[in-house]
Amino acid sequence: MRKFNVTGLCLPEEHYMAKISCKIEQIRHLVDNRSYFTINRARQYGKTTTLVCLEKTLKDDYLVIFISFEGVGDESFESPKAFCQAFIKLIHEALEFTDVPDAYRESCLDSRIITFADLSTHITKMCKGKKVVLIIDEVDKTSNNRVFIHFLGILRDKFLARRNAKDTFHSVILAGVYDIKNIKLKMINEGSYEPASNEHKLYNSPWNIAVSFKVDMSFSPTETAAMLLEYESDHHTGMDITAIAEEICIYTSGYPFLVSRICQCLDEELGKNWTLGGIQQAVKVVLEEKNTLFDDIFKNLEAYSELYQLVYSVLILGEQRNYVIDDPFIELGVTFGFLKNNHGKVAIANKIFEVRMANYYVSKESRSNPDKQITGTLQYDVVQNEQFDMELCLRKFAEHYAELFSEHDTKFFERHGRLLFLSYLKPLINGQGFYHIESQFTDLRRMDIVVDFGQEQFIIELKLWHGEKYKQEAYQQLLGYMASKNAHIGYLLTFDFRKGQNKQLGAEWVSLEGKRIFDVVV
């Protein structure tokens, strides 16, 4: 019986897989056009599975040499000789799984190849009269020193020198997290590469021959539904396949690991509860677990301070940042898989990442400024019979906030007020629910938060006071968002930092257009 897989290579005969034939066709088109390119996507984005599927479609027309740098020791990159010998050994081993004659395979293993000039000549002989496609997976698992950069330069030089003669690789595909043009940034950050004084550390690329790889490797609702259809034919759960696929994609934006993990959780841990409520339970499970994907996110945020501040400003402060791919740290966030282009603005890639990142910043802020945290409200104060009392939650926040605000500087609260609310909210819903920030509705003036607790959903808009006109706009914005969620009750929390003016602090219910809004001003 097949199952959902989130570890390693997915195999059609063993695992439920999204239908990616359209993606394979697009990549095949690049190979047919003799292109050299890099498939750089974040960890656990299905790169290896995609390459294996691609190899199967190519092998009837090409000699495909599929190698991986996974597990190749650093000693293989210590010198040109070490690299050349390691490289041809990998090729020799890969050819064992092809139909080439033994004589050809053995000719590829030559101990006399000790320089890159030797390797260049060897590649010419190996490719002569054949259409050879070279695929290197996990290309950024190397020690990433100058030897590897030199090797890429050899491939580039041979590519530029080729005409119609088959004297080099027909196509070269490099797969990894980092694109080759920003792999130097990784190397410099790890201390394994020292740029020359006249060398730009980010853009001096040995791989400027590569065509852009624009294939969307995330799973669309249609591709996810195709996977669920195969599952349903085996298990007959009666699920609404279209609705389930769309809901999963709302939380994951099609990130392959997250899609598969939610499905796996529903199948194996939640009693095959293939409902919208079941998806919320699965999301909660995923949010509370540790895995290498989340570990990589926070490791990379800590490694790149500029990226850390960029994500903080977009997610927590609500700053609108134009999506400029030439910005190396926006590009890096996209490379790591946790930033995306949302109508020309930088946004977090999916709701699950939003929650984990927000929790991360909340936790760090709580440790950094323990004297500026609101405490005293306990979960049993606002949760009765497994029902969350959001009105009481906001009233208690306003009470504690007033006490805390009088003791500290206004500038801190102007910048961190929303983070303060999230740090107050998190322990109250923890264990039974979660929140996520609607990044598409977030800016310096507003932040929309959706809290899922049990079977209930609460919509909260956080707002900075900018005058009565904007107050009315806030009502309309919240009503519009409530309509999109089919909600009849909403909550508005306004931070008013005016000095020496008649502030109208307090809390009241407001009825507008047949809906109710609990309006709190602090």
C-alpha positions as CSV (number, residue, x, y, z in Angstrom):
1,M,0.0,0.0,0.0
2,R,1.4,3.4,-1.0
3,K,1.9,6.2,1.6
4,F,2.8,9.8,1.8
5,N,6.5,10.5,2.0
6,V,8.4,13.4,3.4
7,T,11.8,11.9,3.7
8,G,14.0,11.4,0.6
9,L,13.1,10.4,-2.9
10,C,9.5,9.7,-3.8
11,L,8.8,6.7,-5.9
12,P,5.5,6.3,-7.8
13,E,5.1,2.7,-6.9
14,E,5.6,3.4,-3.2
15,H,4.3,6.9,-2.6
16,Y,1.4,9.2,-3.4
17,M,2.9,11.9,-5.6
18,A,1.5,15.2,-7.0
19,K,1.2,15.1,-10.8
20,I,4.2,17.0,-12.0
21,S,4.2,15.9,-15.7
22,C,3.7,19.5,-16.8
23,K,6.8,20.6,-14.9
24,I,8.9,17.7,-16.4
25,E,7.7,18.7,-19.9
26,Q,8.9,22.3,-19.3
27,I,12.3,21.1,-18.1
28,R,12.6,18.7,-21.0
29,H,12.1,21.6,-23.3
30,L,15.2,23.3,-21.8
31,V,17.3,20.2,-22.3
32,D,16.1,19.8,-25.9
33,N,17.3,23.3,-26.5
34,R,20.8,22.4,-25.3
35,S,20.5,24.7,-22.3
36,Y,22.7,24.8,-19.2
37,F,20.7,25.8,-16.1
38,T,20.4,25.5,-12.4
39,I,17.4,24.2,-10.4
40,N,17.8,26.1,-7.2
41,R,15.0,25.6,-4.8
42,A,14.7,25.5,-1.0
43,R,15.3,22.4,1.1
44,Q,12.8,19.6,0.7
45,Y,11.2,21.2,-2.4
46,G,11.2,18.0,-4.4
47,K,14.3,18.7,-6.5
48,T,15.7,15.1,-6.5
49,T,12.3,13.5,-7.2
50,T,11.8,15.9,-10.1
51,L,15.3,15.0,-11.5
52,V,14.7,11.3,-11.2
53,C,11.4,11.7,-13.1
54,L,13.2,13.9,-15.7
55,E,15.9,11.2,-16.1
56,K,13.3,8.6,-17.0
57,T,11.9,10.8,-19.8
58,L,15.3,11.7,-21.2
59,K,17.0,8.3,-21.3
60,D,15.5,7.1,-24.6
61,D,17.0,10.1,-26.4
62,Y,20.0,11.0,-24.4
63,L,22.9,9.5,-22.4
64,V,22.0,10.8,-19.0
65,I,24.7,11.0,-16.4
66,F,23.1,11.6,-13.0
67,I,25.5,12.2,-10.1
68,S,25.3,13.8,-6.7
69,F,27.7,15.6,-4.5
70,E,25.8,14.4,-1.4
71,G,28.3,12.7,0.8
72,V,31.3,13.6,-1.3
73,G,34.0,14.4,1.2
74,D,35.7,17.8,1.4
75,E,39.0,16.1,0.5
76,S,37.6,15.8,-3.1
77,F,37.7,19.6,-3.4
78,E,41.1,20.2,-1.9
79,S,42.9,20.3,-5.3
80,P,42.3,20.0,-9.0
81,K,43.7,16.5,-9.0
82,A,41.4,15.4,-6.2
83,F,38.4,16.9,-7.8
84,C,39.1,15.5,-11.3
85,Q,39.5,12.0,-9.9
86,A,36.4,12.2,-7.8
87,F,34.4,13.6,-10.6
88,I,35.2,10.9,-13.2
89,K,34.7,8.3,-10.5
90,L,31.2,9.6,-10.0
91,I,30.6,9.4,-13.7
92,H,31.9,5.9,-13.9
93,E,29.6,4.8,-11.1
94,A,26.6,6.6,-12.7
95,L,27.2,4.9,-16.1
96,E,26.6,1.5,-14.5
97,F,22.9,2.3,-14.5
98,T,22.8,3.1,-18.2
99,D,23.0,1.0,-21.4
100,V,26.4,2.1,-22.5
101,P,28.9,-0.6,-23.5
102,D,31.3,-1.6,-20.7
103,A,34.3,-0.4,-22.8
104,Y,32.9,3.1,-22.9
105,R,32.2,3.1,-19.2
106,E,35.7,1.9,-18.3
107,S,37.2,4.5,-20.7
108,C,35.7,7.2,-18.5
109,L,37.8,6.1,-15.5
110,D,41.3,7.4,-16.2
111,S,43.9,7.9,-13.4
112,R,46.0,10.1,-15.7
113,I,43.4,13.0,-15.4
114,I,44.9,15.2,-12.8
115,T,44.4,18.8,-14.2
116,F,41.4,20.7,-15.4
117,A,43.0,20.8,-18.9
118,D,43.1,17.0,-18.7
119,L,39.5,16.9,-17.6
120,S,38.4,19.2,-20.5
121,T,40.0,16.9,-23.0
122,H,38.4,13.9,-21.3
123,I,35.0,15.5,-21.5
124,T,35.5,16.1,-25.2
125,K,36.3,12.5,-25.9
126,M,33.5,11.3,-23.7
127,C,30.9,13.4,-25.4
128,K,32.1,13.0,-29.0
129,G,29.3,11.6,-31.2
130,K,26.8,11.5,-28.2
131,K,24.2,13.6,-26.7
132,V,25.2,13.6,-23.1
133,V,23.1,15.3,-20.4
134,L,25.0,15.9,-17.1
135,I,22.9,16.2,-13.9
136,I,24.6,17.1,-10.7
137,D,22.3,17.0,-7.6
138,E,23.1,18.6,-4.3
139,V,25.7,20.8,-6.0
140,D,26.0,23.1,-2.9
141,K,26.8,20.2,-0.6
142,T,30.5,20.7,-1.6
143,S,33.0,22.6,0.4
144,N,32.5,25.2,-2.2
145,N,36.0,26.4,-2.7
146,R,37.9,27.8,-5.7
147,V,38.4,24.4,-7.2
148,F,34.7,23.9,-7.7
149,I,34.4,27.5,-9.1
150,H,37.2,26.6,-11.5
151,F,35.4,23.5,-12.6
152,L,32.3,25.5,-13.5
153,G,34.6,27.8,-15.5
154,I,35.7,24.8,-17.5
155,L,32.2,23.9,-18.3
156,R,31.4,27.5,-19.3
157,D,34.5,27.7,-21.6
158,K,33.5,24.5,-23.4
159,F,30.0,25.6,-23.7
160,L,31.1,28.9,-25.3
161,A,33.4,27.1,-27.7
162,R,30.9,24.6,-28.9
163,R,29.2,24.8,-32.3
164,N,27.4,21.9,-33.9
165,A,30.0,19.3,-32.9
166,K,29.1,17.1,-30.0
167,D,32.3,17.7,-28.1
168,T,30.9,18.7,-24.7
169,F,27.8,18.1,-22.7
170,H,24.5,18.6,-24.6
171,S,23.0,20.1,-21.4
172,V,24.1,20.5,-17.9
173,I,21.7,20.7,-14.9
174,L,22.9,21.8,-11.5
175,A,20.5,21.3,-8.6
176,G,20.8,22.7,-5.1
177,V,19.5,25.3,-2.8
178,Y,21.8,28.1,-3.9
179,D,22.0,29.4,-7.4
180,I,25.6,29.4,-8.7
181,K,25.5,33.2,-8.9
182,N,24.9,33.6,-5.2
183,I,26.7,30.5,-4.0
184,K,29.8,32.7,-3.3
185,L,27.8,34.6,-0.7
186,K,27.2,31.2,1.1
187,M,30.9,30.4,0.8
188,I,32.0,33.8,2.1
189,N,29.5,33.6,5.0
190,E,30.9,30.1,6.0
191,G,34.5,31.3,5.7
192,S,35.4,28.9,2.9
193,Y,35.9,31.5,0.2
194,E,37.9,34.8,0.3
195,P,37.1,37.0,-2.7
196,A,40.0,38.8,-4.4
197,S,40.3,42.6,-3.8
198,N,38.9,43.3,-7.3
199,E,36.2,40.7,-7.2
200,H,32.5,41.6,-6.4
201,K,31.5,39.1,-3.8
202,L,28.0,38.6,-5.0
203,Y,27.8,38.8,-8.8
204,N,31.1,37.5,-10.3
205,S,29.6,34.3,-11.6
206,P,31.3,31.4,-13.4
207,W,27.9,30.3,-14.6
208,N,26.7,33.3,-16.6
209,I,25.9,31.0,-19.5
210,A,22.9,29.5,-17.7
211,V,19.4,30.2,-18.9
212,S,16.8,31.3,-16.3
213,F,14.9,28.4,-14.7
214,K,11.3,29.6,-14.4
215,V,9.5,26.4,-13.8
216,D,7.1,26.7,-10.8
217,M,7.9,23.7,-8.7
218,S,5.3,24.3,-6.0
219,F,2.2,22.1,-6.1
220,S,-0.9,23.8,-7.5
221,P,-4.3,22.8,-6.1
222,T,-4.9,20.8,-9.3
223,E,-1.6,18.9,-8.9
224,T,-2.4,18.2,-5.2
225,A,-5.9,17.1,-6.1
226,A,-4.5,14.6,-8.6
227,M,-2.5,13.1,-5.7
228,L,-5.5,13.0,-3.4
229,L,-7.6,11.3,-6.2
230,E,-5.1,8.4,-6.2
231,Y,-5.3,8.2,-2.4
232,E,-9.1,8.3,-2.4
233,S,-9.3,5.5,-4.9
234,D,-7.4,3.3,-2.4
235,H,-9.1,4.4,0.8
236,H,-12.6,5.7,-0.1
237,T,-12.8,8.3,2.7
238,G,-15.5,10.4,1.0
239,M,-13.4,13.6,1.1
240,D,-14.2,16.6,-1.0
241,I,-11.0,16.4,-3.0
242,T,-11.2,19.8,-4.6
243,A,-11.9,21.6,-1.3
244,I,-9.3,19.7,0.6
245,A,-6.6,20.4,-2.0
246,E,-7.4,24.1,-2.1
247,E,-7.4,24.4,1.7
248,I,-4.0,22.6,1.9
249,C,-2.6,25.1,-0.6
250,I,-4.0,28.0,1.3
251,Y,-1.8,27.1,4.3
252,T,1.2,25.9,2.3
253,S,1.2,27.8,-1.0
254,G,2.1,24.5,-2.5
255,Y,5.4,24.0,-0.7
256,P,6.0,20.3,-1.5
257,F,7.2,19.2,1.9
258,L,4.4,21.0,3.7
259,V,1.7,19.6,1.4
260,S,3.0,16.0,1.8
261,R,3.5,16.4,5.6
262,I,-0.1,17.7,6.1
263,C,-1.4,14.8,4.0
264,Q,0.8,12.3,5.9
265,C,-0.5,13.7,9.2
266,L,-4.1,13.4,8.2
267,D,-3.6,9.8,7.0
268,E,-1.4,8.4,9.8
269,E,-1.9,10.6,12.9
270,L,-5.4,12.1,12.7
271,G,-7.5,9.1,11.9
272,K,-8.0,10.0,8.2
273,N,-9.9,13.1,9.1
274,W,-10.0,14.5,5.6
275,T,-12.1,17.6,6.5
276,L,-11.3,21.3,6.7
277,G,-11.2,20.9,10.5
278,G,-8.8,18.0,10.1
279,I,-6.5,20.2,8.0
280,Q,-6.5,22.8,10.8
281,Q,-5.5,20.0,13.2
282,A,-2.8,18.9,10.9
283,V,-1.4,22.4,10.5
284,K,-1.3,22.7,14.3
285,V,0.7,19.5,14.5
286,V,3.2,20.7,11.9
287,L,3.6,24.1,13.6
288,E,4.5,22.4,16.8
289,E,7.1,19.9,15.5
290,K,10.8,20.3,14.9
291,N,12.2,19.3,11.5
292,T,15.1,20.2,9.3
293,L,13.1,22.6,7.2
294,F,12.2,24.8,10.1
295,D,15.7,24.4,11.5
296,D,17.1,25.7,8.2
297,I,14.9,28.7,8.3
298,F,16.1,30.0,11.6
299,K,19.7,29.0,11.0
300,N,19.6,31.2,7.8
301,L,17.9,34.1,9.5
302,E,20.6,34.1,12.2
303,A,23.4,33.7,9.6
304,Y,22.3,36.8,7.5
305,S,21.5,39.8,9.7
306,E,20.2,41.8,6.7
307,L,17.8,39.0,5.8
308,Y,16.7,38.8,9.5
309,Q,15.9,42.5,9.5
310,L,14.1,42.3,6.1
311,V,11.8,39.5,7.3
312,Y,11.2,41.3,10.6
313,S,10.3,44.5,8.9
314,V,7.9,42.9,6.4
315,L,6.2,40.4,8.8
316,I,6.1,42.2,12.1
317,L,6.4,45.9,11.3
318,G,4.3,45.8,8.2
319,E,6.7,47.7,6.0
320,Q,5.9,47.5,2.3
321,R,9.1,46.4,0.5
322,N,9.2,46.4,-3.2
323,Y,10.1,43.0,-4.7
324,V,13.5,43.8,-6.3
325,I,15.2,40.6,-7.3
326,D,18.4,42.4,-7.8
327,D,18.5,43.0,-4.0
328,P,20.8,40.1,-2.9
329,F,19.0,39.5,0.3
330,I,15.5,39.5,-1.2
331,E,17.0,37.0,-3.7
332,L,18.5,35.0,-0.8
333,G,15.1,34.8,1.0
334,V,13.5,33.6,-2.2
335,T,16.4,31.0,-2.6
336,F,15.7,29.7,0.9
337,G,12.0,29.4,0.1
338,F,10.5,31.8,2.7
339,L,10.0,34.9,0.6
340,K,8.0,35.4,-2.5
341,N,6.7,38.1,-4.9
342,N,3.2,39.1,-4.0
343,H,2.0,41.6,-6.6
344,G,5.3,43.4,-6.6
345,K,5.8,43.4,-2.9
346,V,7.9,41.1,-0.7
347,A,5.8,38.6,1.3
348,I,6.3,35.5,3.4
349,A,6.0,32.4,1.2
350,N,3.2,30.7,3.1
351,K,1.0,30.9,6.2
352,I,2.8,28.1,8.0
353,F,6.1,29.9,7.6
354,E,4.4,33.1,8.8
355,V,3.3,31.5,12.0
356,R,6.7,29.9,12.8
357,M,8.6,33.0,12.0
358,A,6.3,35.2,14.0
359,N,6.6,32.9,16.9
360,Y,10.3,33.0,16.5
361,Y,10.4,36.8,16.7
362,V,7.9,36.9,19.5
363,S,10.1,34.5,21.5
364,K,13.3,36.5,20.9
365,E,11.6,39.7,21.8
366,S,10.2,38.2,25.0
367,R,13.8,37.2,26.0
368,S,15.3,40.5,25.0
369,N,12.8,42.7,26.7
370,P,11.2,40.7,29.6
371,D,10.3,43.9,31.5
372,K,8.1,45.0,28.5
373,Q,6.0,41.9,28.3
374,I,2.4,41.6,29.3
375,T,1.9,38.8,31.8
376,G,-0.8,38.0,34.4
377,T,-3.6,36.7,32.1
378,L,-3.8,32.9,32.2
379,Q,-5.4,30.6,29.7
380,Y,-8.1,29.6,32.0
381,D,-9.1,33.3,32.3
382,V,-10.1,33.4,28.6
383,V,-10.9,29.8,27.8
384,Q,-14.1,28.2,29.3
385,N,-15.4,24.8,28.1
386,E,-12.9,24.9,25.3
387,Q,-14.3,28.2,24.0
388,F,-12.0,31.2,23.6
389,D,-13.4,34.5,24.8
390,M,-11.7,37.0,22.4
391,E,-13.6,40.0,23.9
392,L,-12.3,39.2,27.4
393,C,-8.8,38.5,25.9
394,L,-8.7,42.0,24.4
395,R,-10.1,43.7,27.5
396,K,-7.4,42.2,29.6
397,F,-4.8,43.1,27.1
398,A,-5.9,46.7,27.2
399,E,-5.8,46.7,31.0
400,H,-2.3,45.3,31.2
401,Y,-1.1,47.4,28.3
402,A,-2.2,50.7,30.1
403,E,-0.1,49.7,33.1
404,L,2.9,48.8,31.1
405,F,2.7,51.7,28.7
406,S,2.9,54.2,31.6
407,E,6.2,52.9,32.7
408,H,8.2,52.8,29.4
409,D,9.1,54.9,26.4
410,T,6.6,55.5,23.7
411,K,9.0,54.8,20.8
412,F,9.3,51.2,21.9
413,F,5.6,50.7,21.8
414,E,5.2,52.5,18.5
415,R,7.6,50.1,16.9
416,H,6.9,46.9,18.8
417,G,3.2,47.3,19.9
418,R,2.0,44.6,17.5
419,L,4.7,42.2,18.5
420,L,3.7,42.9,22.1
421,F,0.2,41.8,21.4
422,L,1.3,38.6,19.6
423,S,3.6,37.7,22.6
424,Y,0.5,38.2,24.8
425,L,-1.8,36.2,22.6
426,K,0.5,33.2,21.8
427,P,0.5,31.5,25.3
428,L,-3.3,31.9,25.6
429,I,-4.0,29.9,22.4
430,N,-1.0,27.7,22.5
431,G,-1.7,24.0,22.4
432,Q,-5.3,24.4,21.3
433,G,-5.0,26.9,18.4
434,F,-2.7,29.0,16.4
435,Y,-2.7,32.4,14.6
436,H,-1.3,33.6,11.3
437,I,-0.7,37.0,9.9
438,E,-2.4,37.9,6.7
439,S,0.7,39.4,5.0
440,Q,-1.2,40.5,1.9
441,F,-3.2,42.9,4.2
442,T,-0.2,44.0,6.3
443,D,1.3,47.5,6.1
444,L,2.5,50.1,8.5
445,R,-1.0,51.1,9.4
446,R,-2.7,47.8,9.7
447,M,-2.1,44.1,10.4
448,D,-4.7,41.4,10.1
449,I,-4.4,38.4,12.3
450,V,-6.6,35.2,12.0
451,V,-6.8,33.1,15.1
452,D,-8.0,29.5,14.8
453,F,-9.0,28.0,18.1
454,G,-10.8,24.7,18.0
455,Q,-13.7,25.1,15.6
456,E,-13.8,28.9,15.9
457,Q,-12.0,31.5,13.9
458,F,-11.4,35.1,15.0
459,I,-10.4,38.0,12.8
460,I,-8.5,40.8,14.4
461,E,-7.2,43.9,12.8
462,L,-4.4,45.8,14.5
463,K,-4.3,49.5,13.6
464,L,-2.2,52.5,14.4
465,W,-4.2,55.7,15.0
466,H,-4.0,58.1,12.1
467,G,-7.1,60.2,12.6
468,E,-10.9,59.7,12.5
469,K,-10.9,59.4,8.7
470,Y,-8.6,56.4,8.9
471,K,-10.7,55.0,11.7
472,Q,-13.7,54.8,9.4
473,E,-11.4,53.3,6.7
474,A,-10.3,50.7,9.2
475,Y,-13.9,49.6,9.8
476,Q,-14.5,49.2,6.0
477,Q,-11.2,47.3,5.6
478,L,-12.1,45.0,8.4
479,L,-15.7,44.5,7.1
480,G,-14.2,43.6,3.7
481,Y,-11.9,41.1,5.1
482,M,-14.7,39.6,7.3
483,A,-16.8,39.3,4.2
484,S,-14.0,37.4,2.4
485,K,-13.9,35.0,5.4
486,N,-17.7,34.8,5.7
487,A,-17.4,36.1,9.3
488,H,-20.1,38.2,11.1
489,I,-17.9,39.2,14.1
490,G,-14.6,41.0,14.0
491,Y,-12.2,42.7,16.3
492,L,-10.3,46.0,15.9
493,L,-7.4,46.8,18.2
494,T,-6.0,50.4,17.7
495,F,-2.8,51.7,19.2
496,D,-3.1,55.5,19.8
497,F,0.3,57.1,20.5
498,R,-0.9,60.8,20.5
499,K,0.4,63.0,23.2
500,G,-1.5,65.7,25.0
501,Q,-4.8,65.0,23.1
502,N,-8.2,63.7,24.2
503,K,-7.7,60.0,23.5
504,Q,-10.8,58.0,23.4
505,L,-9.4,54.8,25.1
506,G,-11.7,52.0,25.9
507,A,-13.6,49.1,24.3
508,E,-17.1,48.9,22.8
509,W,-19.2,46.9,20.4
510,V,-20.0,48.6,17.1
511,S,-22.7,47.4,14.7
512,L,-22.1,48.1,11.0
513,E,-23.8,46.7,7.9
514,G,-25.3,43.9,9.8
515,K,-22.0,42.8,11.4
516,R,-20.5,43.4,14.8
517,I,-17.0,44.7,15.6
518,F,-15.5,44.8,19.0
519,D,-13.5,48.0,18.9
520,V,-10.6,48.4,21.4
521,V,-8.3,51.5,21.6
522,V,-5.1,51.4,23.8
